[in-house]
Amino acid sequence: MKTFIDGLLHLRRGPWEMVASILIALGVAMLMQPFMIALFSASFIVTLIGTVMFIVVSHFPE
């Protein structure tokens, strides 16, 4: 856990890619759930933020 937080603080690629991937997965899960319209409405933004974040952090140093 300490290395994960250190990686986030020092802008390392691995931890930030994991956060971006979790955001993408969360956005897709929000898109597919049939229970809350608010989650469905916000799913596109969450997926978009995760995708853009993944593109940006893929240029971070290892």
PDB file of N, CA, C and O in Angstrom:
ATOM      1  N   MET A   1       0.829  -1.198   0.000  1.00  0.00           N
ATOM      2  CA  MET A   1       0.000   0.000   0.000  1.00  0.00           C
ATOM      3  C   MET A   1       0.866   1.251   0.000  1.00  0.00           C
ATOM      4  O   MET A   1       0.537   2.244  -0.650  1.00  0.00           O
ATOM      5  N   LYS A   2       1.965   1.199   0.726  1.00  0.00           N
ATOM      6  CA  LYS A   2       2.852   2.360   0.791  1.00  0.00           C
ATOM      7  C   LYS A   2       3.462   2.653  -0.576  1.00  0.00           C
ATOM      8  O   LYS A   2       3.592   3.817  -0.956  1.00  0.00           O
ATOM      9  N   THR A   3       3.840   1.613  -1.320  1.00  0.00           N
ATOM     10  CA  THR A   3       4.423   1.850  -2.644  1.00  0.00           C
ATOM     11  C   THR A   3       3.378   2.403  -3.614  1.00  0.00           C
ATOM     12  O   THR A   3       3.711   3.192  -4.498  1.00  0.00           O
ATOM     13  N   PHE A   4       2.109   1.991  -3.452  1.00  0.00           N
ATOM     14  CA  PHE A   4       1.057   2.522  -4.305  1.00  0.00           C
ATOM     15  C   PHE A   4       0.876   4.023  -4.064  1.00  0.00           C
ATOM     16  O   PHE A   4       0.782   4.805  -5.011  1.00  0.00           O
ATOM     17  N   ILE A   5       0.828   4.412  -2.798  1.00  0.00           N
ATOM     18  CA  ILE A   5       0.667   5.835  -2.469  1.00  0.00           C
ATOM     19  C   ILE A   5       1.899   6.625  -2.881  1.00  0.00           C
ATOM     20  O   ILE A   5       1.775   7.745  -3.376  1.00  0.00           O
ATOM     21  N   ASP A   6       3.088   6.060  -2.685  1.00  0.00           N
ATOM     22  CA  ASP A   6       4.306   6.732  -3.138  1.00  0.00           C
ATOM     23  C   ASP A   6       4.304   6.911  -4.650  1.00  0.00           C
ATOM     24  O   ASP A   6       4.729   7.949  -5.155  1.00  0.00           O
ATOM     25  N   GLY A   7       3.826   5.899  -5.375  1.00  0.00           N
ATOM     26  CA  GLY A   7       3.740   6.004  -6.825  1.00  0.00           C
ATOM     27  C   GLY A   7       2.780   7.092  -7.271  1.00  0.00           C
ATOM     28  O   GLY A   7       3.036   7.797  -8.247  1.00  0.00           O
ATOM     29  N   LEU A   8       1.667   7.226  -6.547  1.00  0.00           N
ATOM     30  CA  LEU A   8       0.721   8.296  -6.878  1.00  0.00           C
ATOM     31  C   LEU A   8       1.334   9.666  -6.616  1.00  0.00           C
ATOM     32  O   LEU A   8       1.191  10.588  -7.420  1.00  0.00           O
ATOM     33  N   LEU A   9       2.014   9.785  -5.488  1.00  0.00           N
ATOM     34  CA  LEU A   9       2.592  11.082  -5.126  1.00  0.00           C
ATOM     35  C   LEU A   9       3.754  11.473  -6.023  1.00  0.00           C
ATOM     36  O   LEU A   9       3.981  12.658  -6.262  1.00  0.00           O
ATOM     37  N   HIS A  10       4.485  10.494  -6.517  1.00  0.00           N
ATOM     38  CA  HIS A  10       5.641  10.781  -7.365  1.00  0.00           C
ATOM     39  C   HIS A  10       5.323  10.665  -8.852  1.00  0.00           C
ATOM     40  O   HIS A  10       6.226  10.637  -9.689  1.00  0.00           O
ATOM     41  N   LEU A  11       4.024  10.598  -9.175  1.00  0.00           N
ATOM     42  CA  LEU A  11       3.549  10.560 -10.566  1.00  0.00           C
ATOM     43  C   LEU A  11       4.189   9.426 -11.365  1.00  0.00           C
ATOM     44  O   LEU A  11       4.768   9.658 -12.426  1.00  0.00           O
ATOM     45  N   ARG A  12       4.081   8.216 -10.857  1.00  0.00           N
ATOM     46  CA  ARG A  12       4.570   7.041 -11.568  1.00  0.00           C
ATOM     47  C   ARG A  12       3.440   6.428 -12.383  1.00  0.00           C
ATOM     48  O   ARG A  12       2.272   6.539 -12.011  1.00  0.00           O
ATOM     49  N   ARG A  13       3.778   5.792 -13.478  1.00  0.00           N
ATOM     50  CA  ARG A  13       2.794   5.302 -14.432  1.00  0.00           C
ATOM     51  C   ARG A  13       1.893   4.202 -13.870  1.00  0.00           C
ATOM     52  O   ARG A  13       0.676   4.265 -14.048  1.00  0.00           O
ATOM     53  N   GLY A  14       2.440   3.225 -13.217  1.00  0.00           N
ATOM     54  CA  GLY A  14       1.676   2.060 -12.773  1.00  0.00           C
ATOM     55  C   GLY A  14       0.466   2.391 -11.916  1.00  0.00           C
ATOM     56  O   GLY A  14      -0.651   2.015 -12.272  1.00  0.00           O
ATOM     57  N   PRO A  15       0.651   3.081 -10.803  1.00  0.00           N
ATOM     58  CA  PRO A  15      -0.509   3.385  -9.952  1.00  0.00           C
ATOM     59  C   PRO A  15      -1.550   4.276 -10.640  1.00  0.00           C
ATOM     60  O   PRO A  15      -2.752   4.078 -10.461  1.00  0.00           O
ATOM     61  N   TRP A  16      -1.099   5.241 -11.413  1.00  0.00           N
ATOM     62  CA  TRP A  16      -2.059   6.131 -12.076  1.00  0.00           C
ATOM     63  C   TRP A  16      -2.813   5.413 -13.184  1.00  0.00           C
ATOM     64  O   TRP A  16      -3.987   5.704 -13.414  1.00  0.00           O
ATOM     65  N   GLU A  17      -2.155   4.466 -13.885  1.00  0.00           N
ATOM     66  CA  GLU A  17      -2.868   3.679 -14.886  1.00  0.00           C
ATOM     67  C   GLU A  17      -3.927   2.810 -14.222  1.00  0.00           C
ATOM     68  O   GLU A  17      -4.999   2.591 -14.785  1.00  0.00           O
ATOM     69  N   MET A  18      -3.623   2.312 -13.018  1.00  0.00           N
ATOM     70  CA  MET A  18      -4.604   1.511 -12.298  1.00  0.00           C
ATOM     71  C   MET A  18      -5.824   2.358 -11.926  1.00  0.00           C
ATOM     72  O   MET A  18      -6.960   1.902 -12.057  1.00  0.00           O
ATOM     73  N   VAL A  19      -5.594   3.580 -11.468  1.00  0.00           N
ATOM     74  CA  VAL A  19      -6.707   4.477 -11.131  1.00  0.00           C
ATOM     75  C   VAL A  19      -7.533   4.784 -12.377  1.00  0.00           C
ATOM     76  O   VAL A  19      -8.763   4.779 -12.321  1.00  0.00           O
ATOM     77  N   ALA A  20      -6.872   5.050 -13.492  1.00  0.00           N
ATOM     78  CA  ALA A  20      -7.585   5.336 -14.738  1.00  0.00           C
ATOM     79  C   ALA A  20      -8.385   4.117 -15.203  1.00  0.00           C
ATOM     80  O   ALA A  20      -9.514   4.264 -15.672  1.00  0.00           O
ATOM     81  N   SER A  21      -7.820   2.934 -15.081  1.00  0.00           N
ATOM     82  CA  SER A  21      -8.527   1.714 -15.478  1.00  0.00           C
ATOM     83  C   SER A  21      -9.745   1.467 -14.594  1.00  0.00           C
ATOM     84  O   SER A  21     -10.788   1.028 -15.077  1.00  0.00           O
ATOM     85  N   ILE A  22      -9.612   1.746 -13.310  1.00  0.00           N
ATOM     86  CA  ILE A  22     -10.745   1.591 -12.394  1.00  0.00           C
ATOM     87  C   ILE A  22     -11.853   2.572 -12.764  1.00  0.00           C
ATOM     88  O   ILE A  22     -13.032   2.219 -12.723  1.00  0.00           O
ATOM     89  N   LEU A  23     -11.485   3.801 -13.125  1.00  0.00           N
ATOM     90  CA  LEU A  23     -12.493   4.780 -13.547  1.00  0.00           C
ATOM     91  C   LEU A  23     -13.213   4.325 -14.814  1.00  0.00           C
ATOM     92  O   LEU A  23     -14.430   4.471 -14.922  1.00  0.00           O
ATOM     93  N   ILE A  24     -12.478   3.782 -15.760  1.00  0.00           N
ATOM     94  CA  ILE A  24     -13.096   3.288 -16.996  1.00  0.00           C
ATOM     95  C   ILE A  24     -14.060   2.152 -16.681  1.00  0.00           C
ATOM     96  O   ILE A  24     -15.184   2.134 -17.182  1.00  0.00           O
ATOM     97  N   ALA A  25     -13.626   1.201 -15.851  1.00  0.00           N
ATOM     98  CA  ALA A  25     -14.486   0.074 -15.489  1.00  0.00           C
ATOM     99  C   ALA A  25     -15.719   0.545 -14.714  1.00  0.00           C
ATOM    100  O   ALA A  25     -16.821   0.037 -14.922  1.00  0.00           O
ATOM    101  N   LEU A  26     -15.528   1.507 -13.830  1.00  0.00           N
ATOM    102  CA  LEU A  26     -16.646   2.056 -13.068  1.00  0.00           C
ATOM    103  C   LEU A  26     -17.656   2.732 -14.002  1.00  0.00           C
ATOM    104  O   LEU A  26     -18.864   2.574 -13.830  1.00  0.00           O
ATOM    105  N   GLY A  27     -17.161   3.484 -14.988  1.00  0.00           N
ATOM    106  CA  GLY A  27     -18.053   4.132 -15.946  1.00  0.00           C
ATOM    107  C   GLY A  27     -18.842   3.136 -16.770  1.00  0.00           C
ATOM    108  O   GLY A  27     -20.023   3.350 -17.041  1.00  0.00           O
ATOM    109  N   VAL A  28     -18.200   2.048 -17.173  1.00  0.00           N
ATOM    110  CA  VAL A  28     -18.913   1.020 -17.947  1.00  0.00           C
ATOM    111  C   VAL A  28     -19.950   0.326 -17.069  1.00  0.00           C
ATOM    112  O   VAL A  28     -21.062   0.050 -17.520  1.00  0.00           O
ATOM    113  N   ALA A  29     -19.590   0.043 -15.821  1.00  0.00           N
ATOM    114  CA  ALA A  29     -20.550  -0.589 -14.901  1.00  0.00           C
ATOM    115  C   ALA A  29     -21.738   0.345 -14.651  1.00  0.00           C
ATOM    116  O   ALA A  29     -22.880  -0.108 -14.576  1.00  0.00           O
ATOM    117  N   MET A  30     -21.470   1.633 -14.525  1.00  0.00           N
ATOM    118  CA  MET A  30     -22.551   2.605 -14.343  1.00  0.00           C
ATOM    119  C   MET A  30     -23.458   2.650 -15.573  1.00  0.00           C
ATOM    120  O   MET A  30     -24.666   2.854 -15.456  1.00  0.00           O
ATOM    121  N   LEU A  31     -22.878   2.462 -16.729  1.00  0.00           N
ATOM    122  CA  LEU A  31     -23.650   2.488 -17.969  1.00  0.00           C
ATOM    123  C   LEU A  31     -24.584   1.281 -18.074  1.00  0.00           C
ATOM    124  O   LEU A  31     -25.684   1.390 -18.615  1.00  0.00           O
ATOM    125  N   MET A  32     -24.147   0.142 -17.561  1.00  0.00           N
ATOM    126  CA  MET A  32     -24.922  -1.086 -17.735  1.00  0.00           C
ATOM    127  C   MET A  32     -25.933  -1.361 -16.624  1.00  0.00           C
ATOM    128  O   MET A  32     -26.746  -2.275 -16.756  1.00  0.00           O
ATOM    129  N   GLN A  33     -25.903  -0.599 -15.542  1.00  0.00           N
ATOM    130  CA  GLN A  33     -26.838  -0.878 -14.448  1.00  0.00           C
ATOM    131  C   GLN A  33     -28.202  -0.260 -14.766  1.00  0.00           C
ATOM    132  O   GLN A  33     -28.267   0.847 -15.303  1.00  0.00           O
ATOM    133  N   PRO A  34     -29.287  -0.961 -14.442  1.00  0.00           N
ATOM    134  CA  PRO A  34     -30.626  -0.476 -14.790  1.00  0.00           C
ATOM    135  C   PRO A  34     -31.377   0.204 -13.648  1.00  0.00           C
ATOM    136  O   PRO A  34     -32.575   0.458 -13.780  1.00  0.00           O
ATOM    137  N   PHE A  35     -30.715   0.508 -12.530  1.00  0.00           N
ATOM    138  CA  PHE A  35     -31.442   0.919 -11.335  1.00  0.00           C
ATOM    139  C   PHE A  35     -31.534   2.433 -11.144  1.00  0.00           C
ATOM    140  O   PHE A  35     -32.593   2.935 -10.766  1.00  0.00           O
ATOM    141  N   MET A  36     -30.456   3.167 -11.394  1.00  0.00           N
ATOM    142  CA  MET A  36     -30.446   4.599 -11.095  1.00  0.00           C
ATOM    143  C   MET A  36     -30.110   5.409 -12.340  1.00  0.00           C
ATOM    144  O   MET A  36     -29.055   5.218 -12.945  1.00  0.00           O
ATOM    145  N   ILE A  37     -30.991   6.295 -12.714  1.00  0.00           N
ATOM    146  CA  ILE A  37     -30.789   7.114 -13.908  1.00  0.00           C
ATOM    147  C   ILE A  37     -29.639   8.100 -13.710  1.00  0.00           C
ATOM    148  O   ILE A  37     -28.976   8.473 -14.678  1.00  0.00           O
ATOM    149  N   ALA A  38     -29.394   8.528 -12.467  1.00  0.00           N
ATOM    150  CA  ALA A  38     -28.298   9.468 -12.215  1.00  0.00           C
ATOM    151  C   ALA A  38     -26.945   8.809 -12.507  1.00  0.00           C
ATOM    152  O   ALA A  38     -26.057   9.444 -13.075  1.00  0.00           O
ATOM    153  N   LEU A  39     -26.790   7.548 -12.124  1.00  0.00           N
ATOM    154  CA  LEU A  39     -25.542   6.841 -12.431  1.00  0.00           C
ATOM    155  C   LEU A  39     -25.393   6.653 -13.936  1.00  0.00           C
ATOM    156  O   LEU A  39     -24.307   6.825 -14.488  1.00  0.00           O
ATOM    157  N   PHE A  40     -26.489   6.299 -14.591  1.00  0.00           N
ATOM    158  CA  PHE A  40     -26.451   6.132 -16.036  1.00  0.00           C
ATOM    159  C   PHE A  40     -26.073   7.442 -16.722  1.00  0.00           C
ATOM    160  O   PHE A  40     -25.315   7.440 -17.692  1.00  0.00           O
ATOM    161  N   SER A  41     -26.593   8.549 -16.228  1.00  0.00           N
ATOM    162  CA  SER A  41     -26.318   9.853 -16.835  1.00  0.00           C
ATOM    163  C   SER A  41     -24.862  10.268 -16.667  1.00  0.00           C
ATOM    164  O   SER A  41     -24.287  10.893 -17.558  1.00  0.00           O
ATOM    165  N   ALA A  42     -24.270   9.926 -15.539  1.00  0.00           N
ATOM    166  CA  ALA A  42     -22.886  10.317 -15.267  1.00  0.00           C
ATOM    167  C   ALA A  42     -21.869   9.332 -15.840  1.00  0.00           C
ATOM    168  O   ALA A  42     -20.668   9.598 -15.794  1.00  0.00           O
ATOM    169  N   SER A  43     -22.320   8.214 -16.372  1.00  0.00           N
ATOM    170  CA  SER A  43     -21.396   7.170 -16.815  1.00  0.00           C
ATOM    171  C   SER A  43     -20.500   7.625 -17.965  1.00  0.00           C
ATOM    172  O   SER A  43     -19.325   7.262 -18.015  1.00  0.00           O
ATOM    173  N   PHE A  44     -21.041   8.410 -18.879  1.00  0.00           N
ATOM    174  CA  PHE A  44     -20.228   8.857 -20.008  1.00  0.00           C
ATOM    175  C   PHE A  44     -19.080   9.737 -19.537  1.00  0.00           C
ATOM    176  O   PHE A  44     -17.949   9.586 -20.000  1.00  0.00           O
ATOM    177  N   ILE A  45     -19.361  10.647 -18.624  1.00  0.00           N
ATOM    178  CA  ILE A  45     -18.319  11.552 -18.116  1.00  0.00           C
ATOM    179  C   ILE A  45     -17.246  10.770 -17.373  1.00  0.00           C
ATOM    180  O   ILE A  45     -16.058  11.039 -17.547  1.00  0.00           O
ATOM    181  N   VAL A  46     -17.643   9.808 -16.550  1.00  0.00           N
ATOM    182  CA  VAL A  46     -16.677   9.012 -15.792  1.00  0.00           C
ATOM    183  C   VAL A  46     -15.793   8.204 -16.744  1.00  0.00           C
ATOM    184  O   VAL A  46     -14.578   8.133 -16.559  1.00  0.00           O
ATOM    185  N   THR A  47     -16.404   7.598 -17.761  1.00  0.00           N
ATOM    186  CA  THR A  47     -15.630   6.829 -18.739  1.00  0.00           C
ATOM    187  C   THR A  47     -14.698   7.744 -19.533  1.00  0.00           C
ATOM    188  O   THR A  47     -13.553   7.377 -19.800  1.00  0.00           O
ATOM    189  N   LEU A  48     -15.169   8.909 -19.904  1.00  0.00           N
ATOM    190  CA  LEU A  48     -14.347   9.860 -20.650  1.00  0.00           C
ATOM    191  C   LEU A  48     -13.162  10.338 -19.816  1.00  0.00           C
ATOM    192  O   LEU A  48     -12.040  10.407 -20.320  1.00  0.00           O
ATOM    193  N   ILE A  49     -13.396  10.665 -18.559  1.00  0.00           N
ATOM    194  CA  ILE A  49     -12.309  11.107 -17.678  1.00  0.00           C
ATOM    195  C   ILE A  49     -11.282   9.995 -17.513  1.00  0.00           C
ATOM    196  O   ILE A  49     -10.080  10.252 -17.563  1.00  0.00           O
ATOM    197  N   GLY A  50     -11.739   8.771 -17.317  1.00  0.00           N
ATOM    198  CA  GLY A  50     -10.816   7.643 -17.190  1.00  0.00           C
ATOM    199  C   GLY A  50      -9.992   7.415 -18.451  1.00  0.00           C
ATOM    200  O   GLY A  50      -8.800   7.116 -18.372  1.00  0.00           O
ATOM    201  N   THR A  51     -10.623   7.555 -19.610  1.00  0.00           N
ATOM    202  CA  THR A  51      -9.920   7.359 -20.877  1.00  0.00           C
ATOM    203  C   THR A  51      -8.873   8.442 -21.104  1.00  0.00           C
ATOM    204  O   THR A  51      -7.736   8.145 -21.471  1.00  0.00           O
ATOM    205  N   VAL A  52      -9.253   9.690 -20.886  1.00  0.00           N
ATOM    206  CA  VAL A  52      -8.299  10.793 -21.063  1.00  0.00           C
ATOM    207  C   VAL A  52      -7.171  10.677 -20.046  1.00  0.00           C
ATOM    208  O   VAL A  52      -6.008  10.920 -20.369  1.00  0.00           O
ATOM    209  N   MET A  53      -7.518  10.305 -18.816  1.00  0.00           N
ATOM    210  CA  MET A  53      -6.494  10.130 -17.786  1.00  0.00           C
ATOM    211  C   MET A  53      -5.516   9.020 -18.182  1.00  0.00           C
ATOM    212  O   MET A  53      -4.309   9.157 -17.984  1.00  0.00           O
ATOM    213  N   PHE A  54      -6.033   7.925 -18.738  1.00  0.00           N
ATOM    214  CA  PHE A  54      -5.162   6.832 -19.160  1.00  0.00           C
ATOM    215  C   PHE A  54      -4.209   7.290 -20.261  1.00  0.00           C
ATOM    216  O   PHE A  54      -3.033   6.925 -20.253  1.00  0.00           O
ATOM    217  N   ILE A  55      -4.699   8.072 -21.193  1.00  0.00           N
ATOM    218  CA  ILE A  55      -3.848   8.580 -22.277  1.00  0.00           C
ATOM    219  C   ILE A  55      -2.750   9.479 -21.719  1.00  0.00           C
ATOM    220  O   ILE A  55      -1.598   9.386 -22.141  1.00  0.00           O
ATOM    221  N   VAL A  56      -3.101  10.349 -20.773  1.00  0.00           N
ATOM    222  CA  VAL A  56      -2.121  11.271 -20.202  1.00  0.00           C
ATOM    223  C   VAL A  56      -1.086  10.525 -19.368  1.00  0.00           C
ATOM    224  O   VAL A  56       0.114  10.754 -19.518  1.00  0.00           O
ATOM    225  N   VAL A  57      -1.545   9.631 -18.489  1.00  0.00           N
ATOM    226  CA  VAL A  57      -0.598   8.975 -17.590  1.00  0.00           C
ATOM    227  C   VAL A  57       0.259   7.931 -18.287  1.00  0.00           C
ATOM    228  O   VAL A  57       1.260   7.480 -17.730  1.00  0.00           O
ATOM    229  N   SER A  58      -0.122   7.541 -19.499  1.00  0.00           N
ATOM    230  CA  SER A  58       0.737   6.602 -20.224  1.00  0.00           C
ATOM    231  C   SER A  58       2.060   7.259 -20.634  1.00  0.00           C
ATOM    232  O   SER A  58       2.983   6.576 -21.077  1.00  0.00           O
ATOM    233  N   HIS A  59       2.147   8.579 -20.486  1.00  0.00           N
ATOM    234  CA  HIS A  59       3.391   9.288 -20.769  1.00  0.00           C
ATOM    235  C   HIS A  59       4.218   9.561 -19.517  1.00  0.00           C
ATOM    236  O   HIS A  59       5.297  10.146 -19.600  1.00  0.00           O
ATOM    237  N   PHE A  60       3.711   9.136 -18.350  1.00  0.00           N
ATOM    238  CA  PHE A  60       4.468   9.306 -17.102  1.00  0.00           C
ATOM    239  C   PHE A  60       5.646   8.328 -17.077  1.00  0.00           C
ATOM    240  O   PHE A  60       5.600   7.293 -17.742  1.00  0.00           O
ATOM    241  N   PRO A  61       6.689   8.642 -16.325  1.00  0.00           N
ATOM    242  CA  PRO A  61       7.827   7.714 -16.207  1.00  0.00           C
ATOM    243  C   PRO A  61       7.436   6.481 -15.399  1.00  0.00           C
ATOM    244  O   PRO A  61       6.535   6.527 -14.561  1.00  0.00           O
ATOM    245  N   GLU A  62       8.131   5.380 -15.666  1.00  0.00           N
ATOM    246  CA  GLU A  62       7.887   4.147 -14.915  1.00  0.00           C
ATOM    247  C   GLU A  62       8.430   4.357 -13.544  1.00  0.00           C
ATOM    248  O   GLU A  62       8.350   3.460 -12.705  1.00  0.00           O
TER     249      GLU A  62
END
